[in-house]
Amino acid sequence: MDILIEELETSIWTIALDNGRLEGIEIDSPYEAVRWGSIYWAKVTRIDASLDAAFLDLDGDNSGILYNRDVRYKGKDGEICKGGDKAIGKILKSGDMIAVQAKSAYTPVADGDIWQNKEDKTTQMSMDITIPGRYLIYCALGQRNRISSRIRDKNLRKQLESMVNTLEGMNGFILRNAAADLQTDILKREANVLKEMWTQISAYFKGSDPGLIALGPDSIQRTLSDQAINPIERIEVVTMEHFTQAEEWCSIFAPDLMTKITPIELNDATQDLALLEHRDVLGQVESLLHDYAFLTQGGNIIIQETAALTAIDVNKGSDTRSHLALNIDAAREIGRQIRLRNIGGIIMVDFLKMNKTDEKKLLKELDNVINQDPCTIQIHGLTKLGLMEITRKRRTPPLHERFDGLDF
């Protein structure tokens, strides 16, 4: 796996390539108002009983909404309780100061040269704060260690259970699949680093003025963390600023990758996305703006995004393979396209018709495909109309929104 770090109009692009094939793309928009994972010391401005939610002032400029299910508070016995058992108005009141984290990113929409707020969108926040590392995720209010719910493979979960036991005396950690076969001292080192980060962050939870305490991970950090399970051969950068950013994260979470950070000298280094042009990647990025993608042997998939859901249609075209073989090929490409385009919400896929036995084989393949996605995906199975229903909870805005206002 190669990681490329570039910049366009102050927007940082981080690309993951596997043998030259685009497998990951993260873009930090310069217009982003709230970054996913950012931690705030926020003020409750009002309680909405009908929504069972609290509206928050995050930093004087941005607002957020905290639903009851994302509330955390201490019970009479000192245990951390989840909201939902009683109305949010009995837990919080206007004027309260609370620590929250952004569950998703927020970027205003472009209207010509003017960036306007989305009137129907308010950033969702949570009091269940987490700090991601390379192998672990630290849940500040967690009272036990566990394995990521995204890991469905029974053998891998069993393997990771033994790793959980090595964190004796430490609580609140979630093991990621990259932790398999890891040496105990490396795991403990990262656990101590994450706990220390939380100690430093929580020291700022005081006073009556809301504000940003810690920015969420940027595109470089997200990519390096998400690709931790894959062997990374090179991290290519053009500017010293990007070199420093990659070096800072690697020095903390991935010392073994420090020697992989490689400055690339280009004749046209000042040209927009020169590194991507040099590695012949721009064509693959531009293809993500199309509403279709080709399969290996003549078939294709059509991707249509609407306000309510995303519909994906699998077409046979000139492909002469069996329906099962073509559907499995399509499933792999659909998983890749969903990940690259950062499609979220409800996804309905119209695969080619199959018998019950082949449907089970396809479902098994889909399970393998979604395990490669850093976001939470659920496969709900086939509807009565024969459509595959999938839901995906994304962290950042869809890719097309990240392209808004950029000329590449």
C-alpha positions as CSV (number, residue, x, y, z in Angstrom):
1,M,0.0,0.0,0.0
2,D,1.3,3.5,-0.9
3,I,0.0,6.7,0.7
4,L,0.1,9.9,-1.3
5,I,-0.3,13.3,0.4
6,E,-1.1,16.3,-1.8
7,E,-2.8,19.7,-1.6
8,L,-5.3,21.7,-3.7
9,E,-6.3,25.2,-2.8
10,T,-5.4,24.5,0.9
11,S,-7.4,21.3,0.8
12,I,-5.4,18.3,1.9
13,W,-5.8,15.2,-0.2
14,T,-4.6,11.8,1.1
15,I,-4.7,8.9,-1.3
16,A,-4.3,5.1,-0.7
17,L,-3.0,3.0,-3.6
18,D,-2.7,-0.8,-3.8
19,N,-0.5,-1.7,-6.8
20,G,-1.6,1.5,-8.5
21,R,-5.3,1.0,-7.9
22,L,-7.2,3.6,-5.9
23,E,-8.4,2.1,-2.6
24,G,-8.8,5.1,-0.4
25,I,-9.3,8.9,-0.7
26,E,-9.7,11.4,2.1
27,I,-10.1,15.2,1.5
28,D,-10.1,17.9,4.1
29,S,-12.2,20.8,2.8
30,P,-10.9,24.3,3.7
31,Y,-14.6,25.2,4.2
32,E,-15.2,22.5,6.8
33,A,-16.9,24.1,9.9
34,V,-16.9,21.1,12.2
35,R,-14.5,18.2,11.7
36,W,-15.6,14.6,12.6
37,G,-14.1,13.6,15.9
38,S,-13.5,17.1,17.2
39,I,-14.0,17.6,20.9
40,Y,-15.8,20.7,22.3
41,W,-16.6,22.2,25.7
42,A,-20.2,23.1,24.8
43,K,-23.0,25.0,26.4
44,V,-26.6,23.7,26.4
45,T,-28.7,26.5,24.9
46,R,-32.1,24.9,25.0
47,I,-33.9,21.6,25.6
48,D,-36.3,20.3,22.9
49,A,-38.8,17.9,24.6
50,S,-40.4,16.9,21.3
51,L,-37.0,15.7,19.9
52,D,-35.8,14.6,23.3
53,A,-32.6,16.5,22.5
54,A,-30.5,19.4,23.6
55,F,-29.2,22.1,21.3
56,L,-25.6,23.2,22.0
57,D,-23.4,26.2,21.4
58,L,-20.1,24.6,20.3
59,D,-17.8,27.5,19.9
60,G,-19.8,30.7,19.5
61,D,-20.1,30.2,15.7
62,N,-21.3,26.6,15.3
63,S,-24.1,24.7,16.9
64,G,-24.8,21.0,17.5
65,I,-27.6,18.7,18.6
66,L,-27.3,16.1,21.3
67,Y,-29.9,13.4,21.3
68,N,-30.8,11.6,24.5
69,R,-29.3,8.3,23.2
70,D,-25.9,10.0,23.1
71,V,-26.1,11.4,26.6
72,R,-23.8,10.0,29.3
73,Y,-24.1,10.7,33.0
74,K,-23.0,9.2,36.4
75,G,-25.6,7.2,38.2
76,K,-26.1,7.1,42.0
77,D,-23.6,4.2,42.2
78,G,-21.0,6.1,40.2
79,E,-21.5,3.9,37.1
80,I,-21.7,5.7,33.7
81,C,-25.3,5.5,32.4
82,K,-26.5,5.9,28.9
83,G,-29.3,8.4,28.1
84,G,-32.8,7.2,27.1
85,D,-34.2,5.8,30.3
86,K,-35.5,9.3,31.3
87,A,-36.2,12.5,29.4
88,I,-33.1,14.5,28.5
89,G,-34.7,17.5,30.3
90,K,-34.2,15.6,33.6
91,I,-30.5,15.2,33.0
92,L,-29.5,18.5,31.3
93,K,-30.8,22.1,31.5
94,S,-30.0,25.3,29.6
95,G,-26.7,26.8,30.7
96,D,-25.0,23.5,31.5
97,M,-21.5,23.0,30.2
98,I,-20.7,19.6,28.8
99,A,-17.9,17.8,26.9
100,V,-19.0,16.5,23.5
101,Q,-17.6,15.1,20.3
102,A,-18.7,15.5,16.7
103,K,-20.3,12.3,15.4
104,S,-20.0,13.6,11.8
105,A,-18.4,16.4,9.9
106,Y,-20.2,19.5,8.8
107,T,-19.4,21.6,5.8
108,P,-21.7,24.5,4.6
109,V,-23.0,24.3,1.0
110,A,-21.7,26.4,-1.8
111,D,-23.9,29.0,-3.5
112,G,-21.7,30.6,-6.1
113,D,-18.9,32.1,-4.2
114,I,-20.9,32.3,-0.9
115,W,-20.8,29.4,1.6
116,Q,-24.2,29.1,3.4
117,N,-25.2,27.0,6.3
118,K,-27.5,24.0,5.6
119,E,-30.7,25.1,7.4
120,D,-31.9,21.5,7.9
121,K,-28.6,20.1,9.1
122,T,-27.2,20.4,12.6
123,T,-24.1,18.5,13.6
124,Q,-24.9,15.5,15.8
125,M,-22.8,15.4,19.0
126,S,-22.1,12.7,21.6
127,M,-20.9,12.7,25.2
128,D,-19.4,9.2,24.5
129,I,-16.0,10.6,23.6
130,T,-13.4,8.4,21.8
131,I,-9.8,8.9,20.8
132,P,-8.6,6.8,17.9
133,G,-5.1,5.3,17.6
134,R,-3.6,2.9,15.2
135,Y,-4.6,-0.3,16.9
136,L,-6.9,0.9,19.7
137,I,-9.7,3.3,20.2
138,Y,-9.9,4.8,23.7
139,C,-13.4,5.3,25.1
140,A,-12.9,7.9,27.8
141,L,-16.1,6.8,29.7
142,G,-15.7,3.1,29.0
143,Q,-15.5,0.8,31.9
144,R,-14.3,-2.3,30.1
145,N,-12.3,-3.4,27.1
146,R,-13.9,-4.9,24.1
147,I,-13.4,-5.9,20.5
148,S,-14.7,-3.7,17.7
149,S,-18.2,-4.6,16.7
150,R,-17.2,-4.2,13.1
151,I,-15.1,-7.4,13.3
152,R,-17.4,-10.2,12.3
153,D,-14.9,-13.0,11.6
154,K,-15.2,-15.5,14.5
155,N,-11.6,-16.6,14.3
156,L,-10.3,-13.1,14.4
157,R,-12.5,-12.2,17.3
158,K,-11.2,-15.2,19.2
159,Q,-7.7,-14.2,18.5
160,L,-8.3,-10.6,19.7
161,E,-9.9,-11.8,22.9
162,S,-6.5,-12.9,24.1
163,M,-5.1,-9.5,23.2
164,V,-7.8,-7.8,25.4
165,N,-6.5,-9.7,28.4
166,T,-3.1,-8.1,28.0
167,L,-4.5,-4.7,28.9
168,E,-4.9,-5.7,32.5
169,G,-5.5,-2.7,34.7
170,M,-6.5,-0.5,31.8
171,N,-10.2,0.0,30.8
172,G,-12.1,1.7,28.0
173,F,-10.3,0.3,25.0
174,I,-11.7,-1.1,21.8
175,L,-9.3,-3.3,19.8
176,R,-9.3,-2.8,16.1
177,N,-8.6,-5.6,13.6
178,A,-5.1,-4.3,13.0
179,A,-4.2,-5.4,16.6
180,A,-4.2,-9.1,15.7
181,D,-0.7,-10.7,16.2
182,L,0.6,-7.5,17.8
183,Q,3.2,-7.6,20.5
184,T,1.9,-6.8,23.9
185,D,4.4,-4.0,24.7
186,I,3.3,-2.2,21.5
187,L,-0.4,-2.4,22.5
188,K,0.3,-1.2,26.0
189,R,2.4,1.7,24.7
190,E,-0.4,2.9,22.6
191,A,-2.9,2.5,25.4
192,N,-0.8,4.7,27.6
193,V,-0.4,7.3,24.9
194,L,-4.2,7.5,24.4
195,K,-4.9,7.8,28.1
196,E,-2.3,10.6,28.4
197,M,-3.9,12.4,25.4
198,W,-7.3,12.2,27.2
199,T,-5.8,13.6,30.4
200,Q,-4.4,16.6,28.6
201,I,-7.7,17.2,26.7
202,S,-10.0,16.8,29.8
203,A,-7.9,19.4,31.7
204,Y,-9.6,22.1,29.5
205,F,-13.1,21.1,30.5
206,K,-13.8,24.1,32.7
207,G,-15.2,27.6,32.6
208,S,-18.5,28.9,31.1
209,D,-17.3,29.7,27.6
210,P,-17.9,27.1,24.9
211,G,-15.0,26.3,22.5
212,L,-13.1,23.8,20.5
213,I,-10.7,21.7,22.7
214,A,-9.3,19.2,20.2
215,L,-9.6,18.9,16.4
216,G,-10.6,15.5,15.1
217,P,-8.2,13.5,12.9
218,D,-7.3,15.1,9.6
219,S,-7.2,13.3,6.2
220,I,-3.6,12.1,6.8
221,Q,-4.4,10.7,10.2
222,R,-7.6,9.1,9.1
223,T,-5.9,7.4,6.2
224,L,-2.9,6.1,8.1
225,S,-5.2,4.9,10.9
226,D,-7.7,3.2,8.5
227,Q,-4.9,1.5,6.5
228,A,-3.1,0.2,9.6
229,I,-4.2,-3.4,8.8
230,N,-2.4,-3.2,5.4
231,P,1.4,-3.2,4.9
232,I,2.3,0.4,4.0
233,E,5.4,0.5,1.7
234,R,5.7,4.3,1.1
235,I,4.2,7.6,2.3
236,E,4.9,10.0,-0.4
237,V,4.9,13.8,0.2
238,V,5.9,16.9,-1.8
239,T,6.0,19.6,0.8
240,M,7.8,19.7,4.1
241,E,4.6,20.7,5.8
242,H,3.0,17.4,4.8
243,F,6.2,15.6,5.8
244,T,6.0,17.1,9.3
245,Q,2.3,16.2,9.6
246,A,2.8,12.6,8.7
247,E,5.9,12.4,10.9
248,E,4.1,13.8,13.9
249,W,1.4,11.1,13.7
250,C,3.8,8.3,12.9
251,S,6.2,9.2,15.7
252,I,3.3,8.7,18.2
253,F,1.4,5.8,16.8
254,A,3.6,4.2,14.1
255,P,7.3,4.5,14.6
256,D,7.9,1.7,12.2
257,L,6.5,3.9,9.4
258,M,8.9,6.9,10.0
259,T,11.4,5.6,7.5
260,K,8.6,5.1,4.9
261,I,7.9,8.8,4.7
262,T,9.4,9.8,1.3
263,P,9.8,13.3,-0.1
264,I,9.2,13.3,-3.8
265,E,11.0,15.8,-6.0
266,L,9.0,16.9,-9.0
267,N,9.8,19.3,-11.8
268,D,6.3,20.7,-11.6
269,A,5.8,20.5,-7.9
270,T,3.8,23.7,-7.7
271,Q,1.2,22.4,-10.1
272,D,-2.1,21.4,-8.5
273,L,-2.1,17.7,-7.5
274,A,1.3,17.3,-9.2
275,L,2.0,14.1,-7.2
276,L,-1.3,12.5,-8.3
277,E,-0.5,13.4,-11.9
278,H,3.0,11.9,-11.5
279,R,1.5,8.7,-10.2
280,D,-1.2,8.6,-12.8
281,V,-4.1,8.7,-10.3
282,L,-6.1,11.7,-11.4
283,G,-8.1,9.6,-14.0
284,Q,-9.2,7.2,-11.3
285,V,-10.2,10.1,-9.0
286,E,-12.2,11.8,-11.8
287,S,-14.0,8.5,-12.5
288,L,-15.7,8.9,-9.1
289,L,-17.7,11.8,-10.5
290,H,-19.4,9.5,-13.0
291,D,-22.6,7.6,-12.1
292,Y,-21.2,4.3,-13.3
293,A,-18.3,2.0,-12.8
294,F,-17.1,-0.8,-15.1
295,L,-16.5,-4.4,-13.9
296,T,-13.6,-6.5,-15.1
297,Q,-15.2,-8.5,-17.9
298,G,-17.8,-6.3,-19.5
299,G,-20.5,-5.7,-16.8
300,N,-21.1,-2.4,-15.0
301,I,-22.9,-0.8,-12.1
302,I,-25.0,2.3,-12.2
303,I,-25.0,4.5,-9.1
304,Q,-27.8,7.0,-8.5
305,E,-27.8,9.1,-5.3
306,T,-31.1,10.7,-4.2
307,A,-32.0,12.6,-1.1
308,A,-33.6,9.5,0.5
309,L,-31.2,6.7,-0.6
310,T,-28.7,5.5,-3.1
311,A,-29.8,3.0,-5.8
312,I,-27.2,0.8,-7.4
313,D,-28.0,-1.4,-10.4
314,V,-25.9,-4.3,-11.6
315,N,-25.9,-4.7,-15.4
316,K,-24.6,-7.8,-17.3
317,G,-23.6,-5.9,-20.4
318,S,-21.3,-8.2,-22.5
319,D,-20.2,-10.2,-19.5
320,T,-20.7,-13.9,-20.2
321,R,-20.1,-15.2,-16.7
322,S,-22.7,-16.8,-14.5
323,H,-25.0,-14.4,-12.5
324,L,-23.2,-15.5,-9.3
325,A,-19.7,-14.8,-10.6
326,L,-20.8,-11.4,-12.0
327,N,-22.6,-10.5,-8.8
328,I,-19.6,-11.3,-6.6
329,D,-17.4,-9.2,-8.9
330,A,-20.0,-6.4,-8.6
331,A,-20.2,-6.7,-4.8
332,R,-16.5,-6.1,-4.6
333,E,-16.6,-3.1,-6.8
334,I,-19.7,-1.8,-5.0
335,G,-18.0,-2.0,-1.7
336,R,-15.0,-0.1,-3.2
337,Q,-17.2,2.6,-4.8
338,I,-19.2,3.1,-1.6
339,R,-16.0,3.5,0.4
340,L,-14.3,5.9,-2.2
341,R,-17.4,8.0,-2.8
342,N,-18.2,7.9,0.9
343,I,-21.9,7.1,0.3
344,G,-24.0,6.9,3.5
345,G,-27.5,6.2,4.6
346,I,-29.7,3.6,2.9
347,I,-28.2,1.8,-0.1
348,M,-30.4,-0.5,-2.3
349,V,-28.6,-2.8,-4.7
350,D,-30.4,-4.6,-7.6
351,F,-28.2,-7.6,-8.2
352,L,-28.8,-10.1,-11.0
353,K,-31.4,-12.7,-10.1
354,M,-30.0,-15.9,-8.4
355,N,-31.2,-19.0,-6.6
356,K,-31.3,-19.2,-2.8
357,T,-28.0,-21.1,-2.6
358,D,-26.2,-18.5,-4.7
359,E,-27.8,-15.7,-2.6
360,K,-26.1,-17.1,0.5
361,K,-22.8,-17.1,-1.3
362,L,-23.2,-13.5,-2.3
363,L,-24.1,-12.5,1.3
364,K,-20.9,-14.2,2.5
365,E,-18.9,-12.2,0.0
366,L,-20.5,-9.0,1.0
367,D,-19.5,-9.6,4.6
368,N,-15.9,-9.9,3.5
369,V,-16.2,-6.7,1.4
370,I,-17.6,-4.5,4.1
371,N,-14.9,-5.5,6.6
372,Q,-12.5,-3.4,4.5
373,D,-14.6,-0.3,5.2
374,P,-13.6,2.0,8.2
375,C,-17.2,3.1,8.6
376,T,-20.0,1.0,10.2
377,I,-22.0,-0.9,7.5
378,Q,-25.0,-3.3,8.1
379,I,-26.3,-5.7,5.5
380,H,-30.1,-6.1,6.1
381,G,-30.5,-8.8,3.4
382,L,-32.9,-9.0,0.4
383,T,-36.2,-7.3,0.4
384,K,-39.4,-8.9,-0.9
385,L,-38.7,-7.3,-4.2
386,G,-35.2,-8.9,-4.4
387,L,-33.2,-5.8,-3.6
388,M,-30.2,-6.0,-1.3
389,E,-30.6,-3.4,1.6
390,I,-27.5,-1.9,3.1
391,T,-26.9,1.0,5.5
392,R,-23.7,2.8,6.0
393,K,-22.9,5.4,8.7
394,R,-20.3,7.7,7.3
395,R,-18.0,10.0,9.3
396,T,-17.4,12.8,6.8
397,P,-19.5,14.4,4.0
398,P,-19.8,12.5,0.7
399,L,-16.9,12.9,-1.8
400,H,-18.9,15.1,-4.2
401,E,-19.4,17.7,-1.4
402,R,-15.6,17.6,-0.8
403,F,-15.1,18.5,-4.5
404,D,-17.5,21.5,-4.2
405,G,-15.6,24.7,-4.9
406,L,-12.4,22.9,-6.0
407,D,-11.1,23.0,-9.6
408,F,-8.9,20.0,-10.4
